[in-house]
Amino acid sequence: MSNWERLVWNQRGLLWQGLTVTVEICLLAFALAIVGGLVLCLVRLHVRPLRPVAVALIEFFRATPIFVQLMWVNYVWPELFGWPNSFFTSGWVALGLQSSGYLAETFRAGIEAVPRGHREAGYSVGMSSFQVYRRIVLPETLLTVAPSIVNQFTVIVKSSTLVSVITVPDLMLQAMKLVNVWYEPIEVLTATAIIYIALVFLVSSAGKALADFHRRRFGLDSA
């Protein structure tokens, strides 16, 4: 029996469990990053009294290393707020908060790049400010910043390996368990790296396909 069969194939159930946890954490973190980033961006642009708070949060999330944020959310928040109450929740919340800081700036750049004439055209046909934002500004912004959003998702996937330090049973933790049992890291860690590469490739390909579809739908395909 080869090492690959013994250490990787025969342990595929454990690795699959870890991959499932990794995917769940990444999806939850990405959803939080999108919502949090958009809220912070809109507050910064349009809610003047809260603008300093939004700017402070954005800079804090961007400037703090993900490892520090992970420790902060996992150990400090339960003492202060009584939440989160599980390592799993701490993992995706920390990942989502950091990415929300980056996406807030991404959204801001996209919104400010929408030509003024497009907004005025919406107002000229009787749209309210909310309708202009929902039907003109946000769609154009999302199309413009789609590559950056996909790139941030891949950052979340790669950063998710750090949740293993707080014993979240993700792919990385399961791989390290196998290494600590067999003391043969080459096959296990190589297989783990291949899985992460495949996951990032799938995310990038799906994001590009979705962005291209919407560009064609709105007649923005350069071809």
N, C-alpha and C positions, 0 to 999 in steps of 0.2 A: 504494500500500500504506500503510495507516494505521500510526501508531506502535504501537498496541495489537497489531496483527497481527505487526508486525516484531519488537517487543521482548518481547512476552509469548507470543502464540500460537505463533510460530515457535520460541520457546525453551522450549516446554512440556516437552520431554524433560529439559532441564537442571533446570528447576524441580521436575519430578516426582522426579528423583533426590534433590534436596535435601529434598523433603518426606518421602520414604521414610526418609532418614537421621534427620530430625527425629522422625518417629513411632517409629522404633526406639529412639532415645535416650530419648524420653519414657516409653515402655513399660518399658524396663529400669530407668530411674530410679524410676519409680513402684513397680515390684516391690520394689526395694531399700528404698524409703521405707516401704512397708507392713511388710516383714519387720523392717527395722531399728527402726522406730518401735515395733512390738509387742514386740520383744525388750527394748529400752530401757525401755519402760513396765513390763513384767513384772519386770525386774530391779529397777527402782526401787521397785516395790510389795512384792515378795516375797523379794528376796535382800538381806538387811540388810547383810552385809559389803561387797557391791559397790554399794550404793546411792549413796555419794558419787561413784563413778566414773560411774555412769549419769547422775546429775544434772549432773556436770561436762560430759559429752559432749552432753547435751541442750542445756544452756545455750550451749555452744560452737557447736554447729551452728545454733542459732537466732540467736545474736548476731553471727555472722560474715557479712558480705555475700557473696552467691553468687559475685561476681567474685573476691573474695579466696580463697574456698574452691576455686574452679576453678584459680586459679594455684597454690595450695598443693598440691592433689592432682596437678596436671600436672607441676610442677617439683620439689616437695620429696619426695613419696612415692617416685618412682623412685630418688632418691639414698639414701633411708633404707631402703626395703623392696625395691627392685628391681621394683616394680609400682606402677601400671599401665604397660604397655609400648606404649600407643598413645593418640593424642589422643582417639579415639572413646571408649575405656574411661574415660579421665580425665573426659570430659564427663558421662557418665551416672552415674558414681560420685559426682562432686561434687554434682550435682543431687539424687541420691538421699539423700546424707548430710544435706544441709541440710533437706530435707523430712522426713526421719526424725525430726529434732528436734521439728518442729511436730506430726507425727502421734503422737509419743510422748505429748505432753501432751493431744492429742485423745483418744487411747485411754484415758489415765488418767482423764480427766473422764468418759468414757463408762462405764468399769468402776465407778468410784465412785458413779455415778448408778443402778446396778442396785440395786433394793430388797433389803435384807437378807432379807426374807421369801421372796423367790424362791430365794435360795441355800439357806435353811433348808428350804424345801419339797423341794429336790433331795436334801439330806442325809436328810430324813425318809423318803424312799422307797428309801434304800440306795445312793445315788450316791456315788462317791468324789470327792475334791476335783478330780481331773482331769476327771471326767465332768461335774461341776457347771460347771466353767469351759468345757468344750467344748460342752455342750449347752444351757447357760442363760446364763452370763455373756457369752461371746463373741458369740453370736447377738444378744442384746439390745444389747450395746455397738455392734456393727456397724450395726444398724438405727438406733440413736440418732445415731451420728456420721457416717452415710453422706453427708449434705450437706457436712460439713467435709472428708471424704476427697475427694469430687469436686472441691471448691473447691481443694484442694491439688494435684490433678492439673492443673487449669487453670493454677495458678501454675507448675508444672513446665513446661508447654507454653510459657508466655510467657517464663520464665527461660531456656529452651533456646536462645533466640537468642544468648545470650552465648557458647555453645560455638564460635561462629564466630571468636572472637578467638584460639583456639588451632588454627585452620585445620581444624576439623571441617567436612566439606563438607555442612553442613545447608542448609535452605532459605534462611536469611539469608545465608550465605556465597555461595551460588550467585546470589542476587539482587544482592549487592554486586559480584560479578564482572561481571554484565551491566551494571550501572551504570558500572563503571570502563571497560568496553569502549565503550559507546555514549554515555556522559555525558548520558543522558536519564533521570533518576531518577523522574520523576513516574509514568509508566506502570508501571515495574518495581516500585517500592516500594508503589504503590497496590495492585497485584495481589498482592504479598506480604502486605500487611496484610489483604486480603480473605481470603486463604487461611488466615491465622492465626485470623481471626474465625470462619471456617467450622469450623476444627478445634476451637476452644474451644466453639463452639455444639454440635458433635457430641458432644464429651466430656460437656458439661453435660446434654444431652438423654438420652444413653445412661445416665448415672449416675442421673438422676431416674427414668427408666423402670425401671431395675433395682431401685432402692430401693422404688419403688411396688409392683413385683411382689412383692418379699419381704414388704412390709408387708401386702399382701392375703393372701399365703400364710400368714402367721402371725396373721391376723385383727386387725391393728393399723391398718387403714385407717380414718381418721376419718370417711370417708363412710359 
